[in-house]
Amino acid sequence: MSDIRFEAVSRVFKRESKDFLTLDKIGLHVRDGEFVAIVGPSGCGKTTCLRMVAGLEFPSDGQVSVGDRPITQPGPERAVVFQQFALFPWKTVYQNIEFGLRAKGVPALQRREIIDRNIKLMNLAGYENAYPHQLSGGMQQRVAIARVYALDPDVLLMDEPFGALDAQTRVVMQEELVRLARVNPRTVLFITHSVEESVYLADRVVIMTSRPGKIKEIIDIKTVRQAEDWERHEKIEDVMDLESFVHLRTHIWKSLREEHGDRH
């Protein structure tokens, strides 16, 4: 099991000898194989939640666990994709994807099979020997995702992974991620500032309040997606034109605007 649990999680930061409460008693269960997006105002603790699942930060109170195991450190079953691509500029596409496999001691023949499979999965065939500076931003992020998928993690943690991309490339990558979720599902915790992105990608959307961050509301997207058969549409723009999509997007926007104090 690779479900994620936040149990009454609070996080306090110290600054100039003062305590600042960032997260306040977060309770959330991300089910095994579920794609959950978190949206909320800047500074509400979205990324802190993700970093605690990654084992990069820890609660001041409460517990974060994956599959009934409390998180005490980073682990290979949890992989992170950040906004910045974090590729090694001196390594080729193939070598970047290979890096983690080498570190794990995966034999050479098995490494090649895994890399070839993920290069095909991420539509990178023909670019194996290219260096990051020779690739577009979207292709660099594909390499970063391929490198993560090659390690076969149970949990995929994505922190604004498409935030540095131009609008057109971002749409292409969103469609790619939906395709990946169909053919190679993972438990995903996805942080974004984009309401449209959260509705398009996620099974559920968690709306957080302004700091200190609390869970204000959880929106079930999957039930609506299945009932309206969104997947019959190949392009994101066709899905975004659906009345059900517009309704969900508007609801989330209104909820977020309340947190900014804008009720007009």
C-alpha positions as CSV (number, residue, x, y, z in Angstrom):
1,M,0.0,0.0,0.0
2,S,1.2,3.5,-0.8
3,D,-1.5,5.7,0.6
4,I,-0.5,8.9,2.4
5,R,-1.9,10.0,5.7
6,F,-1.7,13.3,7.5
7,E,-2.9,12.9,11.1
8,A,-3.5,16.2,12.9
9,V,-0.3,17.6,11.4
10,S,0.9,21.1,12.5
11,R,4.1,22.9,11.5
12,V,5.7,25.7,13.4
13,F,8.6,27.7,12.1
14,K,10.8,29.9,14.3
15,R,11.9,33.3,13.0
16,E,13.8,35.8,15.1
17,S,12.9,33.9,18.3
18,K,9.2,34.0,17.4
19,D,7.0,31.0,16.5
20,F,4.9,31.1,13.2
21,L,2.2,28.5,12.7
22,T,2.3,27.5,9.1
23,L,0.1,24.4,9.1
24,D,-2.7,23.8,11.7
25,K,-4.0,20.3,12.4
26,I,-4.0,19.0,8.8
27,G,-5.9,15.7,8.4
28,L,-5.9,14.1,4.9
29,H,-5.9,10.6,3.5
30,V,-4.6,10.2,-0.1
31,R,-5.6,6.7,-1.2
32,D,-3.4,4.2,-2.9
33,G,-3.2,5.1,-6.6
34,E,-5.1,8.4,-6.2
35,F,-4.1,11.7,-7.7
36,V,-4.6,14.6,-5.3
37,A,-3.9,18.2,-6.0
38,I,-3.5,20.9,-3.3
39,V,-4.3,24.5,-4.1
40,G,-4.3,27.5,-1.8
41,P,-2.9,31.0,-1.3
42,S,0.8,31.6,-1.3
43,G,2.3,30.8,2.1
44,C,-0.5,28.5,3.2
45,G,1.9,25.5,3.5
46,K,1.2,23.5,0.3
47,T,4.9,22.8,-0.4
48,T,5.6,22.1,3.3
49,C,3.0,19.3,3.1
50,L,4.8,17.8,0.1
51,R,8.2,18.2,1.7
52,M,7.0,16.3,4.8
53,V,5.8,13.4,2.7
54,A,9.2,13.5,1.0
55,G,11.0,13.3,4.4
56,L,12.6,16.7,3.8
57,E,10.7,18.4,6.7
58,F,8.9,17.1,9.7
59,P,5.7,18.0,11.7
60,S,5.9,20.0,14.9
61,D,2.9,17.9,16.0
62,G,1.0,15.0,14.5
63,Q,2.3,12.4,12.0
64,V,2.7,11.9,8.3
65,S,2.9,8.3,7.1
66,V,3.0,6.3,3.8
67,G,1.4,2.9,3.9
68,D,1.3,2.8,7.7
69,R,5.0,3.7,8.0
70,P,5.7,7.0,9.7
71,I,8.0,9.1,7.6
72,T,11.4,9.7,9.3
73,Q,13.6,10.4,6.3
74,P,13.6,10.4,2.5
75,G,13.1,7.0,0.8
76,P,13.3,5.5,-2.6
77,E,9.5,4.7,-2.6
78,R,8.8,8.5,-2.7
79,A,10.2,10.6,-5.6
80,V,9.9,14.3,-6.1
81,V,9.6,16.4,-9.3
82,F,10.3,20.1,-8.7
83,Q,9.5,23.1,-10.7
84,Q,13.1,23.4,-11.7
85,F,14.2,20.5,-13.8
86,A,17.3,19.7,-11.7
87,L,19.0,17.8,-14.6
88,F,22.8,17.3,-14.7
89,P,23.9,19.7,-17.5
90,W,27.0,17.6,-18.3
91,K,25.0,14.4,-18.8
92,T,23.0,13.3,-21.7
93,V,19.3,12.4,-21.6
94,Y,20.2,8.7,-21.3
95,Q,22.8,9.4,-18.5
96,N,20.4,11.6,-16.5
97,I,17.8,8.9,-16.5
98,E,20.4,6.3,-15.7
99,F,21.9,8.2,-12.7
100,G,19.5,7.0,-10.0
101,L,19.5,3.4,-11.4
102,R,23.3,3.4,-11.1
103,A,23.1,4.7,-7.6
104,K,20.8,1.8,-6.7
105,G,23.2,-0.7,-8.2
106,V,20.9,-1.9,-11.0
107,P,22.8,-4.1,-13.4
108,A,23.7,-2.6,-16.8
109,L,21.4,-4.8,-18.9
110,Q,18.4,-4.1,-16.6
111,R,19.3,-0.4,-16.6
112,R,19.1,-0.3,-20.4
113,E,15.7,-2.0,-20.5
114,I,14.3,0.4,-17.9
115,I,15.7,3.5,-19.6
116,D,14.5,2.5,-23.0
117,R,11.0,1.8,-21.7
118,N,10.8,5.2,-20.0
119,I,12.3,7.1,-23.0
120,K,9.5,5.5,-25.0
121,L,6.9,6.3,-22.3
122,M,7.9,10.0,-22.3
123,N,8.2,10.3,-26.1
124,L,12.0,11.0,-25.9
125,A,13.1,8.6,-28.5
126,G,15.8,10.1,-30.7
127,Y,17.0,12.4,-27.9
128,E,19.0,9.9,-25.9
129,N,22.4,11.5,-26.6
130,A,21.2,15.2,-26.3
131,Y,22.2,17.4,-23.4
132,P,19.8,19.5,-21.4
133,H,20.8,22.8,-23.0
134,Q,19.8,21.3,-26.4
135,L,16.2,20.6,-25.2
136,S,13.2,22.8,-24.8
137,G,11.8,23.3,-21.3
138,G,9.0,20.8,-21.8
139,M,11.4,18.1,-23.0
140,Q,13.7,18.8,-20.0
141,Q,10.8,18.2,-17.7
142,R,9.9,15.0,-19.5
143,V,13.5,13.8,-18.8
144,A,13.1,14.8,-15.1
145,I,9.8,12.8,-15.0
146,A,11.4,9.8,-16.9
147,R,14.2,9.8,-14.4
148,V,11.7,9.6,-11.5
149,Y,9.6,6.9,-13.2
150,A,12.7,4.8,-13.9
151,L,13.1,4.4,-10.2
152,D,9.6,2.9,-10.0
153,P,8.5,4.9,-6.9
154,D,5.2,4.1,-5.1
155,V,4.5,7.8,-4.5
156,L,5.1,10.7,-6.9
157,L,5.4,14.1,-5.3
158,M,5.1,17.0,-7.8
159,D,5.7,20.6,-6.7
160,E,4.6,23.0,-9.4
161,P,6.3,20.8,-12.0
162,F,5.0,22.8,-15.0
163,G,5.2,26.3,-13.4
164,A,8.4,27.3,-15.3
165,L,7.0,26.3,-18.7
166,D,5.2,28.6,-21.3
167,A,1.5,28.2,-21.6
168,Q,1.4,26.0,-24.7
169,T,4.1,23.6,-23.4
170,R,2.3,23.5,-20.0
171,V,-0.8,22.2,-21.7
172,V,1.1,19.6,-23.6
173,M,2.7,18.4,-20.4
174,Q,-0.6,18.3,-18.6
175,E,-2.0,16.0,-21.4
176,E,1.2,13.9,-21.1
177,L,0.7,13.5,-17.3
178,V,-2.9,12.4,-17.8
179,R,-1.7,9.8,-20.4
180,L,1.0,8.6,-17.9
181,A,-1.6,8.3,-15.1
182,R,-3.6,6.0,-17.3
183,V,-0.8,3.7,-18.4
184,N,1.4,3.8,-15.3
185,P,-0.6,4.9,-12.3
186,R,1.0,6.1,-9.1
187,T,-0.1,7.7,-5.9
188,V,0.4,11.4,-6.7
189,L,0.5,14.5,-4.5
190,F,0.5,17.5,-6.8
191,I,1.0,21.1,-5.7
192,T,-0.2,23.9,-8.0
193,H,-1.3,27.5,-8.2
194,S,-3.4,26.8,-11.3
195,V,-7.1,25.9,-10.6
196,E,-7.6,24.7,-14.2
197,E,-4.6,22.4,-13.9
198,S,-5.9,20.9,-10.6
199,V,-9.3,20.2,-12.0
200,Y,-8.0,18.7,-15.2
201,L,-5.4,16.4,-13.5
202,A,-6.7,15.4,-10.1
203,D,-9.1,12.9,-8.7
204,R,-9.6,15.2,-5.7
205,V,-8.6,18.8,-5.1
206,V,-7.8,20.0,-1.6
207,I,-8.4,23.7,-1.0
208,M,-6.3,25.2,1.8
209,T,-7.0,28.4,3.8
210,S,-4.6,31.3,4.2
211,R,-1.9,30.9,6.8
212,P,-2.0,29.1,9.1
213,G,-3.0,26.5,6.5
214,K,-6.0,24.4,7.2
215,I,-8.0,22.2,4.9
216,K,-11.0,24.3,3.9
217,E,-12.7,21.9,1.5
218,I,-12.0,18.8,-0.6
219,I,-13.6,18.6,-4.0
220,D,-14.3,15.3,-5.7
221,I,-13.4,15.6,-9.3
222,K,-13.2,11.9,-10.3
223,T,-16.9,11.2,-9.8
224,V,-17.8,14.1,-12.1
225,R,-15.1,13.2,-14.6
226,Q,-16.4,9.6,-14.9
227,A,-20.1,10.6,-14.9
228,E,-19.5,13.1,-17.7
229,D,-16.9,10.9,-19.5
230,W,-14.3,13.6,-19.8
231,E,-11.8,11.1,-21.2
232,R,-13.7,10.9,-24.5
233,H,-12.0,14.2,-25.2
234,E,-8.3,14.0,-26.2
235,K,-7.5,17.7,-25.9
236,I,-7.5,19.7,-22.7
237,E,-9.3,22.7,-24.3
238,D,-12.3,20.5,-25.1
239,V,-12.5,19.3,-21.5
240,M,-12.2,22.9,-20.2
241,D,-15.3,23.9,-22.3
242,L,-17.5,21.3,-20.6
243,E,-20.1,22.7,-18.3
244,S,-19.1,20.4,-15.5
245,F,-15.5,21.5,-15.7
246,V,-16.5,25.2,-15.7
247,H,-18.7,24.6,-12.6
248,L,-15.9,23.0,-10.6
249,R,-13.3,25.6,-11.7
250,T,-15.7,28.4,-10.7
251,H,-16.4,26.8,-7.3
252,I,-12.7,26.5,-6.5
253,W,-11.9,30.0,-7.6
254,K,-14.6,31.5,-5.4
255,S,-13.4,29.5,-2.4
256,L,-9.8,30.8,-3.0
257,R,-10.9,34.4,-3.6
258,E,-12.5,34.3,-0.1
259,E,-9.1,33.5,1.3
260,H,-7.7,36.6,-0.3
261,G,-10.4,38.7,1.3
262,D,-12.0,39.4,-2.1
263,R,-15.7,38.7,-1.9
264,H,-16.8,40.9,-4.8
